[in-house]
Amino acid sequence: MTYRAQVEDIRFIFDNVADLDQLRGTEKFAEASADLTDAVLEGMGKLCEEVIYPTLRNGDLTPAVLENGVVRTSPGFKKAFEAIAEGGWVAVSAPEAQGGMGLPLSLTTAFNEMMASANMALGLCPLLTQGQCEALEHHASEEIKSLYLPKLISGEWTGTMNLTEPGAGSDVGALKTKAEPNGDGTYAITGQKIFITWGDHDFGGNVCHLVLARLPDGVAGTKGISLFMVPKYIPDADGNPGPANDLKVVSLEHKMGIHGSPTAVMQFDGAKGWLVGEPHNGMAAMFTMMNNARLGVGAQGVGVAEAAYQQALDYAKERQQFGPIVNHADVRRMLLTMKADTFAARSIVMACAIALDMASATGTADWQARAAFLTPIAKAFATDTGIDVAEQGVQVHGGMGFIEETGAAQFSRDVRITAIYEGTNGIQAMDLVGRKMMDGGEAANVLIDEIEAHAEIARCTLPELAEPVWQACESLREAVEWLVTQTDMNTRFAGSVPFTRAFARVLGGHYHLKAAMVEGGEGARSKLARFYIRRLLPEHESLLAHAMAGADDLYAFSLDELEA
């Protein structure tokens, strides 16, 4: 397989589906012209195709290892990361004053997708650094920002996020890591963190850990947690890495996939740290990083889906079984499902990125509400799509998909983590029907109104596609109205996952309809829209029935009956 970066599809979505042009009407992004955007996308695509993609199999077959306390990365990873850094691609949305390009997050999201297609394990390193830059920009002191941000943005240093502990996963408030004042404005951080992505490497420079810990006067739960910058090497007055800090990599996890990404167990033994943000307000700062990462993870789902589709299509065209298997009806069904869902997921992710950009550029409550509402949908649906498409890719390969040499299985193994980290997709769904619908469904209904309004326009030229999308909106609106009347949150939570997928299904129908409208109903995108709207969109009906079924039947079983 030769990976082809989807520059043209991303450009099409920016221009015709998610409307990147509205960013250019803001003061913050006025210079992000179409020509600049095109040049940036082309540069990203070339790097991912020519430099990053060739390292993909190396990461799977020759994983990162821990040798005598030193993490050795997979062959080619260091050179590829250096190319990312030298091109200024690590954090293109970071402020120009700190060495970034000041470009929209939407373009960073496009790059994260392409990196995930080319090599998701390697792409995680800059993804974590991007999130750390975002957290520092919003919450750190000027002293910390001036020291760390230029180094992180340039790729000279890399960043991590340290939340999870052996006894504190989703329940972050149960963490036991302690922070004791040293008396000089710094703190001694002691504790163990697990599942730390890119916790160490052999790229050189410094590894900068953002660590959640509790001060001596911190109350129990999340309200007593603070955030600290804990570098691998303590910088001197000029910002050069000095003596090693009191932290180490205990081990690297042996994972199902992304073998090239060193996932570390980190031990902090009185390591020197600096407070980021206000005491006991660490979760606010960490959530800034996590929300950035959730969109990035959604982009990863799309990226792996794209790569898995490309490989499956290439194989289907070559594999002979009574002629090329690409001509078999069921193979066509799988390939078109993969392609249609990837477009829907990509559109949702890019629409979310643009909403975040508009919220940043305008500061208006409407854009902030839209971005917040779309984030859990983008993360959950895009990663579910990545998993589904990669699994179907294995199926297209038949028996050869089960053989590791083809590489089809790697996509399935690599992408599986995306539905788990940065908040499982179940947690995303609960957030959607919980916090994100505490407005009485206002943000949801604004989106539904827009989709219906567009479907009304489309009825004039493409009634056979517009009508199902309009009807799906009405069903979705009824579900929203039902959910917001449920005062027992467990009733909402019981149907949160199918509701989230149903909303994504309708958004996908909307974006496919917009693509068909651009073509006037004739062309490849219109054919794909017909496939999606006729065959995949109807899934929303059963999903909404599930969403409104309540929670009683889930708890009707005793534990003995579950075991029987």
C-alpha positions as CSV (number, residue, x, y, z in Angstrom):
1,M,0.0,0.0,0.0
2,T,1.1,3.6,-0.7
3,Y,-0.6,6.0,1.7
4,R,-2.2,9.0,0.0
5,A,-2.9,11.9,2.4
6,Q,-6.5,13.1,2.0
7,V,-5.6,16.7,1.3
8,E,-8.4,17.1,-1.3
9,D,-11.1,15.7,0.9
10,I,-10.1,17.8,3.8
11,R,-10.0,20.9,1.5
12,F,-13.5,20.0,0.2
13,I,-14.9,19.8,3.7
14,F,-13.2,23.0,4.7
15,D,-14.6,24.8,1.7
16,N,-18.1,23.3,1.3
17,V,-19.2,21.4,4.4
18,A,-17.8,22.8,7.6
19,D,-17.1,26.3,6.3
20,L,-13.6,27.3,7.2
21,D,-14.1,30.6,5.4
22,Q,-16.0,32.0,8.3
23,L,-12.8,32.0,10.3
24,R,-11.2,34.4,7.9
25,G,-13.9,37.0,8.8
26,T,-12.5,37.1,12.3
27,E,-9.6,39.3,13.4
28,K,-7.7,36.4,14.9
29,F,-7.6,34.3,11.8
30,A,-7.9,36.9,9.1
31,E,-4.6,35.9,7.6
32,A,-5.5,32.2,7.2
33,S,-6.2,32.7,3.5
34,A,-7.3,30.0,1.1
35,D,-3.8,30.0,-0.5
36,L,-2.1,29.7,2.9
37,T,-4.4,26.9,3.9
38,D,-3.8,25.0,0.7
39,A,0.0,25.4,1.1
40,V,-0.1,24.2,4.7
41,L,-2.3,21.1,3.8
42,E,0.0,20.2,0.9
43,G,3.1,20.5,3.2
44,M,1.4,18.4,5.9
45,G,0.4,15.7,3.3
46,K,3.8,15.5,1.8
47,L,5.5,15.0,5.2
48,C,3.1,12.3,6.2
49,E,3.3,10.4,2.9
50,E,7.1,10.6,2.4
51,V,8.6,10.7,5.9
52,I,6.1,9.5,8.6
53,Y,4.3,6.7,6.7
54,P,7.5,4.7,6.0
55,T,7.9,4.2,9.8
56,L,4.5,2.7,10.4
57,R,5.4,-1.0,10.3
58,N,8.6,-0.4,12.2
59,G,6.7,0.8,15.2
60,D,4.5,-2.4,15.2
61,L,7.3,-4.9,14.5
62,T,10.0,-3.3,16.6
63,P,8.3,-1.7,19.6
64,A,9.8,0.9,21.9
65,V,11.7,-0.8,24.7
66,L,13.1,0.1,28.1
67,E,16.8,-0.8,28.4
68,N,18.8,0.0,31.6
69,G,16.5,2.8,32.4
70,V,16.6,4.3,28.9
71,V,13.6,4.2,26.5
72,R,14.7,3.2,22.9
73,T,12.2,4.2,20.3
74,S,11.4,2.3,17.1
75,P,13.7,2.5,14.0
76,G,13.1,5.8,12.1
77,F,11.0,7.4,14.8
78,K,13.6,9.9,15.9
79,K,14.4,11.1,12.3
80,A,10.7,11.4,11.5
81,F,10.0,13.4,14.7
82,E,12.9,15.7,13.9
83,A,11.3,16.3,10.5
84,I,8.0,17.2,12.2
85,A,9.8,19.6,14.5
86,E,12.1,21.2,11.9
87,G,9.0,21.9,9.7
88,G,7.3,23.7,12.5
89,W,4.5,21.2,12.5
90,V,4.4,20.2,16.2
91,A,2.1,23.1,17.3
92,V,1.0,25.1,14.2
93,S,-1.9,26.7,16.2
94,A,0.4,27.9,19.0
95,P,0.8,31.7,19.4
96,E,3.3,33.3,17.0
97,A,4.8,35.2,20.0
98,Q,6.0,31.8,21.3
99,G,7.2,30.4,18.0
100,G,4.0,28.9,16.6
101,M,2.3,29.7,13.4
102,G,-0.9,31.1,15.0
103,L,-3.0,29.0,12.6
104,P,-6.5,27.7,13.3
105,L,-6.9,24.6,15.4
106,S,-8.7,23.2,12.3
107,L,-5.4,22.9,10.5
108,T,-3.7,21.2,13.5
109,T,-6.7,18.8,13.5
110,A,-6.1,18.1,9.8
111,F,-2.4,17.4,10.5
112,N,-3.3,15.1,13.5
113,E,-5.5,13.1,11.2
114,M,-2.8,12.7,8.5
115,M,-0.3,11.7,11.1
116,A,-2.6,9.1,12.5
117,S,-3.1,7.7,9.0
118,A,0.7,7.6,8.5
119,N,1.7,6.4,11.9
120,M,-0.6,6.8,14.9
121,A,1.9,5.7,17.4
122,L,4.4,8.4,16.4
123,G,1.7,11.0,16.0
124,L,0.7,10.7,19.6
125,C,4.0,12.5,20.7
126,P,3.2,15.8,19.1
127,L,-0.5,15.4,20.0
128,L,0.3,15.3,23.7
129,T,2.7,18.3,23.3
130,Q,-0.1,20.3,21.6
131,G,-2.4,19.7,24.5
132,Q,0.3,20.7,27.0
133,C,0.9,23.9,25.1
134,E,-2.8,24.7,25.3
135,A,-3.0,24.1,29.0
136,L,0.1,26.2,29.7
137,E,-1.1,29.0,27.5
138,H,-4.3,29.3,29.5
139,H,-3.2,28.5,33.0
140,A,0.5,28.8,33.6
141,S,2.4,31.8,35.0
142,E,4.3,34.0,32.6
143,E,7.5,32.6,33.9
144,I,6.6,29.0,33.1
145,K,5.1,30.0,29.7
146,S,8.2,31.9,28.6
147,L,10.5,29.0,29.6
148,Y,8.5,26.0,28.4
149,L,6.3,27.1,25.5
150,P,9.0,28.0,22.9
151,K,10.8,24.7,23.6
152,L,7.6,22.7,23.3
153,I,6.4,24.4,20.2
154,S,9.7,24.0,18.5
155,G,9.7,20.3,19.3
156,E,13.0,20.6,21.2
157,W,11.1,19.4,24.2
158,T,8.0,17.2,24.4
159,G,5.0,17.1,26.8
160,T,3.0,14.5,28.6
161,M,-0.2,14.3,30.7
162,N,-0.1,12.4,34.0
163,L,-3.5,11.7,35.4
164,T,-4.1,8.0,35.9
165,E,-2.9,5.9,38.8
166,P,-3.4,2.2,39.7
167,G,-6.4,3.1,41.9
168,A,-7.6,6.2,40.1
169,G,-8.7,5.9,36.5
170,S,-11.9,7.7,35.6
171,D,-12.3,8.5,39.3
172,V,-9.4,11.0,39.2
173,G,-10.3,12.3,42.6
174,A,-9.0,9.1,44.2
175,L,-5.4,9.9,43.3
176,K,-2.7,9.5,45.9
177,T,0.2,11.4,44.4
178,K,1.4,14.1,46.9
179,A,2.9,17.5,46.5
180,E,4.9,18.9,49.4
181,P,6.1,22.5,49.5
182,N,9.9,22.8,49.3
183,G,9.9,26.3,50.8
184,D,11.3,27.9,47.7
185,G,8.2,28.1,45.5
186,T,8.7,24.6,44.2
187,Y,7.1,21.3,45.3
188,A,8.3,17.7,45.9
189,I,6.1,15.4,43.9
190,T,5.8,11.8,45.1
191,G,3.6,9.0,43.6
192,Q,3.1,6.7,40.7
193,K,1.3,7.3,37.4
194,I,0.3,4.7,34.8
195,F,-0.6,4.7,31.1
196,I,1.6,7.8,30.4
197,T,1.8,8.1,26.6
198,W,5.3,9.0,25.4
199,G,6.5,9.2,29.0
200,D,10.0,9.1,27.8
201,H,12.0,8.7,24.6
202,D,15.5,9.0,23.0
203,F,14.8,12.0,20.9
204,G,16.9,14.3,23.1
205,G,15.8,17.5,24.8
206,N,13.5,17.4,27.8
207,V,10.3,15.5,28.6
208,C,7.9,17.8,30.4
209,H,5.3,16.1,32.6
210,L,2.1,17.8,33.7
211,V,1.2,15.9,36.9
212,L,-1.9,15.9,39.0
213,A,-1.2,15.8,42.7
214,R,-2.6,16.8,46.0
215,L,-1.2,19.5,48.3
216,P,-1.2,18.9,52.1
217,D,-4.2,21.1,52.5
218,G,-6.0,19.7,49.5
219,V,-9.5,18.3,50.3
220,A,-10.6,14.9,49.1
221,G,-11.9,14.4,45.6
222,T,-11.2,16.4,42.5
223,K,-11.6,19.8,44.3
224,G,-8.4,19.2,46.1
225,I,-6.2,18.4,43.1
226,S,-3.5,20.7,41.8
227,L,-1.4,20.6,38.6
228,F,2.4,20.7,38.4
229,M,5.1,20.9,35.8
230,V,7.6,18.2,36.5
231,P,10.4,18.1,33.9
232,K,12.7,15.1,33.3
233,Y,15.7,17.5,33.6
234,I,15.6,20.6,35.7
235,P,16.2,23.7,33.5
236,D,18.8,26.2,34.4
237,A,18.4,30.0,34.3
238,D,18.9,30.0,30.6
239,G,16.3,27.2,29.9
240,N,18.9,24.5,29.2
241,P,18.2,21.0,30.6
242,G,20.2,20.6,33.8
243,P,20.4,17.8,36.4
244,A,18.0,14.9,36.2
245,N,14.9,15.2,38.3
246,D,13.9,12.5,40.8
247,L,11.6,10.6,38.4
248,K,12.0,7.5,36.3
249,V,10.2,5.1,34.0
250,V,9.5,2.0,35.9
251,S,8.3,0.0,32.9
252,L,6.6,0.2,29.5
253,E,3.2,-1.4,29.0
254,H,2.9,-4.3,26.6
255,K,-0.1,-3.1,24.6
256,M,-2.6,-4.5,22.1
257,G,-1.5,-1.9,19.6
258,I,0.5,1.4,19.0
259,H,3.6,-0.6,20.0
260,G,5.8,2.2,18.8
261,S,4.4,4.6,21.4
262,P,6.2,4.1,24.7
263,T,3.4,4.0,27.3
264,A,5.1,4.3,30.7
265,V,4.6,3.6,34.3
266,M,6.1,6.8,35.9
267,Q,7.5,7.0,39.4
268,F,8.0,10.4,41.1
269,D,10.2,10.3,44.2
270,G,10.2,13.8,45.6
271,A,10.6,15.2,42.0
272,K,10.8,19.0,41.8
273,G,7.7,20.5,40.3
274,W,6.2,23.9,39.7
275,L,2.6,24.8,40.3
276,V,0.5,25.4,37.1
277,G,-2.5,27.6,37.8
278,E,-4.1,28.1,41.2
279,P,-3.7,25.6,44.1
280,H,-6.5,23.0,44.1
281,N,-7.7,24.0,40.6
282,G,-5.7,21.5,38.7
283,M,-8.6,19.8,37.1
284,A,-9.6,23.0,35.3
285,A,-6.1,23.2,33.7
286,M,-6.0,19.5,32.9
287,F,-9.4,19.6,31.3
288,T,-8.1,22.2,28.9
289,M,-5.5,19.7,27.8
290,M,-8.0,16.8,27.8
291,N,-10.5,18.7,25.7
292,N,-7.8,19.5,23.2
293,A,-6.8,15.9,23.2
294,R,-10.3,14.6,22.8
295,L,-10.6,16.4,19.4
296,G,-7.1,15.1,18.5
297,V,-8.2,11.6,19.4
298,G,-11.2,11.9,17.2
299,A,-8.9,13.0,14.3
300,Q,-6.9,9.9,15.0
301,G,-10.0,7.7,14.6
302,V,-10.6,9.3,11.2
303,G,-6.9,9.0,10.2
304,V,-6.7,5.3,10.9
305,A,-10.1,4.7,9.2
306,E,-8.7,6.4,6.1
307,A,-5.5,4.3,6.1
308,A,-7.5,1.1,6.7
309,Y,-9.9,2.0,3.8
310,Q,-7.1,2.7,1.4
311,Q,-5.4,-0.6,2.2
312,A,-8.6,-2.6,1.9
313,L,-9.5,-0.9,-1.4
314,D,-6.0,-1.6,-2.9
315,Y,-6.2,-5.3,-1.8
316,A,-9.8,-5.7,-3.1
317,K,-8.7,-4.5,-6.5
318,E,-5.8,-6.9,-6.6
319,R,-7.2,-10.0,-4.9
320,Q,-8.6,-12.5,-7.4
321,Q,-11.6,-14.8,-6.4
322,F,-13.7,-15.3,-9.5
323,G,-12.3,-12.0,-10.7
324,P,-11.2,-9.1,-8.5
325,I,-13.1,-9.2,-5.2
326,V,-13.8,-5.5,-5.5
327,N,-16.6,-6.5,-7.9
328,H,-18.4,-8.7,-5.2
329,A,-21.5,-7.1,-3.8
330,D,-20.6,-7.7,-0.2
331,V,-17.1,-6.3,-0.6
332,R,-18.6,-3.2,-2.3
333,R,-21.0,-2.9,0.7
334,M,-18.1,-2.9,3.1
335,L,-15.9,-0.5,1.1
336,L,-18.7,2.0,0.7
337,T,-19.6,1.8,4.3
338,M,-16.0,2.4,5.2
339,K,-15.8,5.4,2.8
340,A,-19.1,6.9,3.7
341,D,-18.6,6.7,7.5
342,T,-15.0,8.1,7.2
343,F,-16.4,11.1,5.3
344,A,-19.1,11.6,8.0
345,A,-16.6,11.3,10.8
346,R,-14.1,13.6,9.2
347,S,-16.8,16.2,8.6
348,I,-18.0,16.1,12.2
349,V,-14.4,16.4,13.6
350,M,-13.7,19.3,11.3
351,A,-17.0,21.0,12.2
352,C,-16.1,20.7,15.8
353,A,-12.6,22.1,15.2
354,I,-14.0,25.1,13.4
355,A,-16.5,25.7,16.2
356,L,-13.6,25.7,18.7
357,D,-11.7,28.1,16.5
358,M,-14.8,30.4,16.2
359,A,-15.3,30.2,20.0
360,S,-11.6,31.2,20.5
361,A,-11.8,34.0,17.9
362,T,-15.1,35.5,18.9
363,G,-15.5,34.6,22.6
364,T,-19.3,34.3,22.1
365,A,-21.4,32.0,24.1
366,D,-23.1,30.4,21.1
367,W,-19.9,29.2,19.6
368,Q,-18.6,28.0,22.9
369,A,-21.8,26.0,23.4
370,R,-21.6,24.5,19.9
371,A,-18.0,23.5,20.4
372,A,-18.7,22.0,23.8
373,F,-21.7,20.0,22.4
374,L,-19.8,18.7,19.4
375,T,-16.7,17.6,21.2
376,P,-18.1,14.4,22.8
377,I,-19.9,13.5,19.5
378,A,-16.7,14.0,17.5
379,K,-14.5,12.0,19.9
380,A,-17.0,9.1,20.3
381,F,-18.2,8.7,16.7
382,A,-14.9,9.3,15.0
383,T,-13.1,6.7,17.2
384,D,-16.0,4.2,16.9
385,T,-15.7,4.8,13.1
386,G,-12.0,4.1,13.2
387,I,-12.6,0.8,15.0
388,D,-15.4,-0.2,12.7
389,V,-13.6,0.7,9.5
390,A,-10.4,-1.0,10.6
391,E,-12.3,-4.2,11.5
392,Q,-14.1,-4.2,8.2
393,G,-10.7,-3.7,6.5
394,V,-9.6,-7.0,8.1
395,Q,-12.8,-8.6,6.8
396,V,-12.2,-7.3,3.2
397,H,-8.8,-9.0,3.4
398,G,-10.4,-12.3,4.4
399,G,-8.0,-14.8,5.8
400,M,-5.1,-12.6,4.9
401,G,-6.5,-9.9,7.2
402,F,-5.8,-12.3,10.1
403,I,-2.1,-12.6,9.0
404,E,0.0,-9.9,10.5
405,E,2.2,-9.5,7.4
406,T,-0.5,-7.7,5.5
407,G,-0.6,-4.9,8.1
408,A,-4.5,-4.8,8.1
409,A,-4.6,-6.1,11.7
410,Q,-2.3,-3.3,12.9
411,F,-4.9,-0.7,12.0
412,S,-7.5,-2.6,14.1
413,R,-5.1,-3.0,17.0
414,D,-3.8,0.5,17.0
415,V,-7.1,2.3,16.8
416,R,-8.8,0.3,19.5
417,I,-7.4,2.5,22.3
418,T,-9.0,5.6,20.9
419,A,-12.4,4.7,22.2
420,I,-10.8,4.3,25.7
421,Y,-8.4,7.1,26.4
422,E,-9.1,10.7,27.0
423,G,-12.4,9.6,28.6
424,T,-14.0,6.4,27.3
425,N,-16.8,6.8,24.7
426,G,-19.3,5.9,27.4
427,I,-18.1,8.8,29.4
428,Q,-18.3,11.1,26.4
429,A,-21.9,10.0,25.9
430,M,-22.8,10.6,29.5
431,D,-21.2,14.0,29.3
432,L,-23.3,14.8,26.2
433,V,-26.7,13.9,27.8
434,G,-25.6,15.2,31.2
435,R,-23.6,18.4,31.4
436,K,-24.0,19.4,27.7
437,M,-27.8,19.2,27.9
438,M,-28.2,21.1,31.1
439,D,-29.3,24.0,28.9
440,G,-32.6,22.2,28.3
441,G,-31.4,21.0,24.9
442,E,-30.8,24.4,23.5
443,A,-27.4,23.6,21.9
444,A,-28.8,20.4,20.4
445,N,-31.9,22.1,19.0
446,V,-29.8,24.9,17.4
447,L,-28.0,22.2,15.4
448,I,-31.2,20.4,14.6
449,D,-32.7,23.6,13.4
450,E,-29.8,24.2,11.0
451,I,-29.9,20.7,9.6
452,E,-33.7,21.0,9.0
453,A,-33.3,24.4,7.4
454,H,-30.7,23.1,5.0
455,A,-32.8,20.0,4.2
456,E,-35.7,22.4,3.4
457,I,-33.5,24.1,0.8
458,A,-32.3,20.8,-0.5
459,R,-35.8,19.5,-1.0
460,C,-36.1,21.7,-4.1
461,T,-33.3,19.9,-6.0
462,L,-32.6,16.6,-4.1
463,P,-35.9,15.7,-2.4
464,E,-35.1,12.0,-2.3
465,L,-32.0,12.8,-0.1
466,A,-33.3,15.8,1.8
467,E,-36.6,14.2,3.0
468,P,-34.9,11.4,5.0
469,V,-32.5,13.9,6.6
470,W,-35.4,16.2,7.6
471,Q,-37.4,13.3,9.0
472,A,-34.4,12.1,11.0
473,C,-34.1,15.6,12.5
474,E,-37.7,15.4,13.7
475,S,-37.0,12.0,15.4
476,L,-33.9,13.4,16.9
477,R,-35.7,16.4,18.3
478,E,-38.3,14.2,20.0
479,A,-35.5,12.3,21.7
480,V,-33.8,15.5,22.9
481,E,-37.2,16.7,24.3
482,W,-37.6,13.3,26.1
483,L,-34.1,13.3,27.5
484,V,-34.2,16.8,29.0
485,T,-37.4,15.9,30.9
486,Q,-35.7,12.9,32.6
487,T,-34.6,14.1,36.1
488,D,-33.1,10.7,37.0
489,M,-29.7,11.0,35.4
490,N,-29.3,7.2,35.3
491,T,-32.2,7.1,32.9
492,R,-30.3,9.5,30.6
493,F,-27.1,7.6,31.0
494,A,-28.6,4.3,30.1
495,G,-29.3,5.5,26.6
496,S,-26.5,7.9,26.2
497,V,-24.3,5.9,23.9
498,P,-27.0,5.1,21.3
499,F,-28.2,8.7,21.5
500,T,-24.7,10.0,20.8
501,R,-24.4,7.7,17.8
502,A,-27.8,8.7,16.6
503,F,-26.9,12.4,16.7
504,A,-23.7,11.6,14.8
505,R,-25.7,9.6,12.2
506,V,-28.0,12.6,11.5
507,L,-25.0,15.0,11.4
508,G,-23.4,12.6,8.9
509,G,-26.5,12.7,6.8
510,H,-26.5,16.5,6.9
511,Y,-22.8,16.7,5.8
512,H,-23.3,14.1,3.0
513,L,-26.3,16.1,1.8
514,K,-24.3,19.3,1.7
515,A,-21.6,17.5,-0.4
516,A,-24.3,16.3,-2.8
517,M,-25.7,19.8,-3.1
518,V,-22.3,21.1,-4.2
519,E,-22.3,18.6,-7.0
520,G,-25.9,19.2,-7.9
521,G,-26.7,15.6,-7.2
522,E,-24.4,14.3,-9.9
523,G,-20.9,12.9,-9.2
524,A,-19.0,10.6,-6.8
525,R,-19.9,12.5,-3.7
526,S,-23.6,12.5,-4.5
527,K,-23.4,8.7,-5.0
528,L,-21.8,8.3,-1.6
529,A,-24.4,10.6,-0.1
530,R,-27.2,8.3,-1.5
531,F,-25.5,5.3,-0.1
532,Y,-25.1,6.9,3.4
533,I,-28.6,8.4,3.5
534,R,-30.4,5.3,2.2
535,R,-28.4,2.6,4.0
536,L,-26.7,4.0,7.1
537,L,-28.8,7.0,8.2
538,P,-31.9,4.7,9.0
539,E,-29.9,3.3,11.9
540,H,-30.8,6.4,13.9
541,E,-34.3,5.0,14.4
542,S,-33.3,1.9,16.3
543,L,-30.7,3.9,18.2
544,L,-33.2,6.5,19.4
545,A,-35.6,3.7,20.5
546,H,-32.7,2.3,22.5
547,A,-31.9,5.8,23.9
548,M,-35.4,6.3,25.2
549,A,-35.8,2.8,26.7
550,G,-34.9,3.9,30.2
551,A,-32.7,2.1,32.7
552,D,-35.0,-0.3,34.5
553,D,-34.3,-3.3,32.4
554,L,-30.6,-2.8,32.9
555,Y,-31.0,-3.3,36.6
556,A,-33.7,-5.9,36.5
557,F,-31.0,-8.6,36.7
558,S,-29.5,-9.6,40.0
559,L,-25.8,-10.4,40.1
560,D,-26.6,-14.1,40.4
561,E,-28.7,-13.9,37.3
562,L,-25.9,-12.1,35.4
563,E,-23.6,-15.0,36.4
564,A,-26.1,-17.7,35.5
